[in-house]
Amino acid sequence: MADNESVWVQPARCAHIRSKAIYMGLSFHPSGMESGVELPCTCLKTMQLFGPDDEPASLEACNSSRACFEAEGA
């Protein structure tokens, strides 16, 4: 690999986040809506649309910066 090339590494996913997109293996919104519109996510710790820290549950927001985060497969 050349020095000017970068490698994208997928961020760790929280073990407690669930979305229909995960189960369907989709990288797009199944309704055909414009990209960037994500499906609702559920936190398995709270069984709600928010985590134990009262912040929204989403594939982007549920990351290692949150105290409730547990890496998938860890």
Secondary structure, DSSP 8 states (H G I E B T S, - for coil): --TT---------BTTEEEHHHHHT-SS-TT---TT----EEETTTTBSB-TTS-B--TTTSSTTSTT--BTT-
